Amino acid sequence: MIAGFSITSLLLILLAGIGAGFVGYAVGASSLVSYPALLAFGIPPVLANASNTVGVVGTGIGGVMGARKELKGQAVRSITYVVIGAFGGVAGAFLLLKLDPSVFEFAAPVLILLSSLIIAINPRGRMQAKQAAADATAQLKHIEATEATEAAEATEATEATEATEAAEATEATEAAKRATTPTAPHRPPEQLVQPMSQDSWWVWLGVAAVAIYSGYFGAGAGTLALAVLDAAKIGPFHKINALKTLIGTGANISASVVFIIQGAVDWPAAIMLCIGCFIGGYIAPSITRKIPANIMRAAAVIAGIILTIDLGLKTY
């Protein structure tokens, strides 16, 4: 036994962490796996939620490190989102600890159902599809502009000598062929994130609300952040996807500090969960490529609904 846990129990928590890391990467709802797993081992709801927050911190840090390219050139906005996330995380953590535990026990089923519905609606998938369409349109316009330029250059070449004309026409034809082959595709110009001065006032309220929710519970918070940033037309999907990670990471780290100071963390469970989340997040990319996204999302939604019913029956 280690701090009240058997070796088997700790290994099962590790497996739950692997599943949480996998689900977190695939559909953005790791807490749908990790939180109920901690409850299953007899950890009280508030203590389980606090330990879960500490356990999933590694997922956010890894995501930020992996998104350095997308965050390049966004230092001010990145710092701002981390700061908002940190303050929101502290606020959410204190709400969890200072309110009567029965409040969270009552709210947990509702919050889990909310995160399940968010996954079912799938705003992330729609944002990706919209971004893919925008990229394809930009690429097509870029190709058309390039071909028009080459055509104009070919027309000017006809005014030269016959020998020069023939040589230049051949050169233009070969260049056009090379430019349109799959081995050398045209790439649209990099899409930028809009200046912060152009953000609507409600964006900041939305970001703050997501941060508080992340510190309080957090399941589906990443998808909520994506929805807020996309609605505000902050920038292309891959950039706002990286930005939303900053909000959750800042919130989870600050909330974890509060939980640790308040002694609200079950360390053996949190450590094993954190290790599992790291492993699950690491192996997920190669596996999820082989599984249709709709299947993974449906499984997460069904699991969330079952958990909501189970917790609801016990609570209400």
N, C-alpha and C positions, 0 to 999 in steps of 0.2 A: 504493500500500500504506500502511496505517495500523497501526502496531504489529503487523505480521505479517498483517494482514487486508486483503483486497482490498475495494474499495467494494462489489462484488457480495456478498461474504460478510457484510459489515456490514448490508447491506439485507436479506439473508435472515434474519439474526439478529433484525432489527427486525420482520420478518414473523412470525417464530416467537414474538416477544414479544407481538404483537397476538393471535396464536392462543392463547397462554398466558393473557393477560388475559381473553379471551373465555371460554375453558374454565373459568378460575378463577371467573368470575362465574356461569356456567351450572351447573357441577357441583362446584365447589370443589376442583379438582385441577390447578392451573396447571402444577405441576412435571412432570406427565406429558407436557407439550409442551415446556416450556423446557429441562429438564435433558437429554433426549436430543438436542435441537437443538444444544446446546453440545458434546455428545460428538461429534456428526456433523462438527463443524468441527475435530476433532482435539485438543480441550482435554482433558487428563487428568481422570479421574473426580472426584477430590477437588477440584481447581481448578475444574472445571465446576460442582460442587455449591455451592462457596463463592460463585462468581460468580453463580450462579442465586439464591442467598439474597439477595444485594445487589440483584439485578435486580428481584425481586418485592416489595421493601419498599414501593414506591409503591402497590401494590395494597392493602396493609393500611392504610396511612395514609389513602388515599382512602375505604376502607370505614368507618374510624372517624369520619372527618369527615362522611360521609353518614348515620351512625347517631346523630347527636347527640340527636335526639328520643327514640330508644329508650333511650339511656343517661342521660337526664335523671333526676336524683334517685338515681343509683346511684354517687355519687362515691367512696365508701369501697370498694365492691366493685370498681369500675373500676380504681382505683389499685392495689388488692391484686392483681388479675389481671395488670396490666401489670408489676408488680414480680416476680411469680412467673414470668411469661413471660420477663422479662429475665434472671433468674438461670438459668432453664432453658435459655434460648438460649445463654448463655455455656457452660454445662455441655455442651450438645450440640455446640457449636462446637469445644471443646477435645477432645471425644471424636473428632470427625472429624479434627482436625489431629494429635493426639498418637498415635492408634492407627496401626498399620501401614496404609498405603494399600490393601493387599490385603484388609483386613477390610471396608472400605467397598465395594470392588469385588465382594466375595463377597456382602455384605448388600444391595446396591442392587437386584438382580433380585427378591429376596424382598420388599423394602419396596415396590417398584413393584407387584408382584402384590397385596400387602396393600391398597394404596390402591385398586387396581382392584376388588377384592372389596368394599371399603367402599362404593364408588360403586354397585356392582351391588346390594348389599343396600338401599341408599338410605334410611338412617335419616332424612335430612333431609326427604325427601318424605313419609314417614310422620308425622314430627313436624308438618309443615305441615298435613297432613290432619287430624290429631288436634286441632291448634289451631283449624282452621276449624270442626270439629264443636263444640268447646267454645264458640267465639264465637257460633255459631248457637243453641246451647242457652241461653246467657246472654241473647242478644237476645230469644229467645222468652219467657223468664221475665220479662224487663223489660216486654215488650209486655203479657203477661197481667196483671202487677201494675198497670200503668197503666190497662188496661181495667177491672180490678176497682175501682180507685180512682174512676174516672169513673162506674161503675155505682152505687157507694155514694153519690156526690155527687148523681147523678140521683134516687136514692130519697129522699134528704133533701129534694130540691127539691119533691117531690110534696106535702109538708106546707105549702108556701107557698100563696099565693093562686093561683087558676086562671090568671090572666094571667101572673104571675111564673113559675108552673110551666111553662106553655107556652114562655115565652121561654128559661128555663133548659134545658129539654129540647132545644130546637132548638140552643142553644149547645153542649150536651154532644155532640149528634149530629155537629155540624159539627167539633168538636174531635177526636172519635174518627176521623172520616173523614180529617182533615188529618194526624193522627198516624200513620195506617196507610198513607198514600200513599207511592209510591216516592220522591217529592221531599223527603219529610221523615221518613226512617226513624229508628226508635228505635235508640239506640246503647247497648250494654251498658257498665257501669262499667269504667273502666280496670283491667286486671289488674296486680297488683304482683308484684315479685320478693320472695321470702321473705327475712327477715333473715339475715345471715351466721351469726348465733349458732345457727340451726337447721340449718345444713349438716352433713351426716354427715362423719365424719373421712376417709372414703375419697374424698370429692369433691376434697379438697386434694391427695391423692396422685395422683388422676387428672389434675387440672389440671397438676401439676408434671411428670408423665410426658409429657403432650402437649407441654408447653413444651420439654422436653429433646429430644423427637422432632423438633419444629419446627426447633431449632437444628442437629440432626444431618442431617436430610434434609427432612422436612416435607410430602411429597406426601400429601394426604388428611388432614392434621393438623386442618384446620378441621372436617371432618366428625366426626373422633374427639372433638374438644372439644364439639361439639354433642351427641353421644351421651352423654358424661359428664354434662353439665349437664342434659340432659333426663331421664336416669335418676335424677338427684338431685331432680327436680321443683323446680328453682330458680325457674322462672317461665314465662310464656308464650313461644311460639316466637320471636316477633319481638324479644323482649328478650334471650333467651339467644343468639340468632343474632348480635346486636350484641356481647354479652359475649365470645363465642368469638373474635371478631375481635381483641379486645384482647390475648388470650393470644398469638395468632400474631404480632401486630404487635410486641409487646414482645420476643418471642423472636427474630424476624427482625432487628430493629434491633440488639439486643445481640450477636447472632451475627455480624452484618455488621461491627460495630466490631471484634470479635476477628479476623475474617478480614482486615480492612483493616490492622490493626496487624501481623498476622503476614505481610502481603504475599502473601496467598493469593487475590487477586482479579485476574482478567483484565479490566482496566478497559474497553477498547473493547467487549468482549462484554457486560459488565455494564451499561454505559450504554445501549447500543442495546436491550438486553433490557428495561431499566427503562422507556424511552420507549415501546417496543412494548406492554408490559403496561398502561401508563396508557391508551394509545389503545384497546387491546382491551377493557379494563374499561369505558371510557367509551361505546363504541358497542354493547356487548353487550346492554343492556336492550332497546333498540328492535328488535334482531334476534331475540333469544331469544323474544320474545312471539309470533313467527310460526312457531317451530319446536317441535314436541312435545317435552316434556322427556325422554320415554322414548327418543327417537331420539338426542338429545345424550348421554344417559347411556350408551346402548348403544355409541355410537361411542367414547366415552372408555374404556369397559371393554375393547372389542376392541383399541384402540390400546395400552392398558396390557398386555394379555396378549401381544400381538405383541412389544412391547418387552422384556417379561420373558423370552420365549423367546430373542430375539436376544442380549440381554445374558448370559443364562444359558449359551448355547452358547459365547460368547466367553470367559466367566469359568471355567466348570466344565469 
